[in-house]
């Protein structure tokens, strides 16, 4: 899978300018590498997954580029990362 720039929402969080590569296997997307902008900050992911079936499990391994983000943005990203299981 190769994603062009776009918009996505998940668990109430949103991101724009998404660029991702990976594969879709059975009921999940396996994200090899991705970058996006969320709440004014850059975000990168690698070796992450999102399930398409209930309960919509996900595992995000990544980084928020904090030098350009506000405290609210950092809290939102950390909250999302802490929910990833």
Secondary structure, 3 states (H helix, E strand, C coil): CEECCCCEEECCEEEEEEEEEEEEECCEEEEEEEEEEECCEEEEEEEEEEECCCCCCEECCEEECHHHCCHHHHHHHHHHHHHCC
